[in-house]
Amino acid sequence: MIVGAAVYAADMGSIVHAQVILGQIGQLADKYQDVQDMLAAGTAELDVPEPAEGNSGEFYFPYNRSGNLTAWAEKALSAQIGAEVSGRAADGAINSLASKVPLGGLLARRAKSKAKETGAVIAIGGWDFIRENTDTSFNSLADLSVYMHSEFNREAGYEQALAAAMALYPELESGHERAIDNAYKEARRKARG
């Protein structure tokens, strides 16, 4: 029962992270109200990247072509515990090393992110399972973010999909909002241009 509670807490934690990011994106919508109005009027266009077919892209999309969460994304929501355990286990050794190496703080952040990603991948079932259950992918995380926002931001499961993608790609936590912000800036620039 304790393990079940820990998994539930990890799931809720990842969903809370996704909710915070989506709240920030909601603020972007307010910031870019003029762009939203131009998009609605058809006088501006958001450059939405096309996904790669299948799993040929470098970054796997948490939705399948039918618009449902993939099997790996569903498992990722409960695999957050593996990511957290791996991240915490690496903390002590990484922090010790980082204090002794020039630019150690930057290296420590990357190592912690990689440890979390590795823990999540193992808990999900490995890269083979993830590849087998992916029918849409992207060549950049920014493209994944813009497409996900454009196509799924009004869907009920968007938070869970973002949380699942962040389990696989921890850098989405800081990059998702930035990618969407850049897409809105570019749409504004082109519309006014």
N, C-alpha and C positions, 0 to 999 in steps of 0.2 A: 504494500500500500504506500509506503514511503516513496518508492521509485515512481509509482504512478503520479503521486503528488508533485514530485520533482519534474517529471515530464510535463505535466499540466502547467506548472509555474514557468518552465522554460518556454512553452508554447505561448503563454500569455505575455511573457516578456518580449518575445520576438514580434508578436502582434502589436504590442504597445509601441515598440520602436517603429514599426510600419505606420501606426496611427500618427505618431509625432511627425514623421516625414510627410505623410499625406496632409497633415495640418499645415505644414510649411508650404506645401504645394497649393493648398487652398489660399494661403496668403499671396502666392504668386498670381493666382487667378485674379485677386483683387488688384494687385500691382499692375497687371496687364489687362485691365478691364477694357482699355481701348483696343487692344489686340483681339480680345474676346468678341467685342462688338464688330470689328472688321471681319473676323472669321465667320460670325453669324450672318453678316450681310453679304458675304462672298467677295469682299474686297481685299482680303488677305488670305493667305494659305499657309498652314503649318506644314513644313517639310517632314513628312512621316516616312521613315525608312521602310523599305520592303524587307520582310524576313527572308532568310535563306530556307529553302525547302529541306525538310528533314533535320538531321543533326550535323549538317556539314559546316555550320558556323561555329565559331569558337565559344559562344555563350548561349546556353540553352534556355529556352523560354518556358516559364512555368505553366502556361496554358497550352492545350492542344488545339488543333484546328477547329474543333467543335465548340471551343470557348470554355471548356471545363479544365480544372486543375489536372495536371499530369499526375501519373502515379508517383513519380519522384517528388513532385511538389507537395502532395499529400503526406508522403513519408517525411519530408523535410520539416514539416510543422512539428512533428514529434521528435525529430532528430536534433533539434536545437540543444538538447541536453548533451549530446555528444560533442557538439561544437563548443559549448561552454566549458565542459570538462577539459577538453584539449587545450582551450585557450588559457584556462587557469593553471593547468599543469605546466604549461610553457612559461608562464609569467615569471616565476622565481628565477629560473635559469637565464631567461632572456634579459631580465632587468639587471641581474648581476653582470652579465657580459656587456650590456649596453653602457653601464657606468664606467667601463674600462676602455671603451673603444671610441675614437673620434666619430662623430655622427651616429653614435650608438642609439640615440632616441629614435631616429628615423628608421634604422634597421630593426629596432625592437618592435615598432608598430607594424612593420611589414611581416616580421616573424610571427607576431601574435595573430595577425589576420590570416596568415597561411595556416597556422595551427587550428584556428577556428574552422576554416574552410575544410581542412583535411578531416577534422573530427566529424563535421556534418556529412561529408561525402561518405565516410566509412559507415556512419549511422544510417544513412539513406540506403546503402546497399552497394556502393561503389560506382565508379564511372561507367562501367558496362551497363549496369541497371539504369542509370540516368540516361545514357545514350539510347538504349533500347526503348525508352519511354518518352522520347523527345521527337516531335514531328515538326518543330519550328525552332529556328535558332538565328543568331545575329553575329556579326563580325565585330561588334563593339558593344560595350555596356551602355554607352550613351544612346545608341540606336535602340537597344532593348528598352531602355527607360522611356524614350519618346514614343515608341510604338505602344508600349504598355499603357502609358498615360492616355494617348490619343484614342486607343481602341477599347480600353477596359476601365477607365477612371470612374465610370458611373455604375459599374457592376458591383454587386453586393460582396463578392469574394475578393475584391481588389487588394484589401489589406493582407489577407492570407497569402495571395499570390506574391505580393511584394515581400512579405516575411519569408516565404519559401525561397525566392530568388536571392534574398540577402543571406540565407543560410549557405547557399552555394557560392555566392559572390559577396563577401562582407564589405567590399569597397562600394557597393550600391548604397550603403547607409549614408555615405557622404556624397556620392556621385549622382544619385537619382534626381534630387532637386536641381542640382547644377545643370544636368543635361536638359531638363525641361525648361529651366530658366533661359538657357542658351537658345533653345528652339523658339521660344516666344520672342526673344530679342531679335533673332534672325527674321522671323515673320514680320515684326514691326518695321525693321530696317527695309525689307523688300517692299512692304506696302507703302512706305513713305518715299522710297527711293527713286 
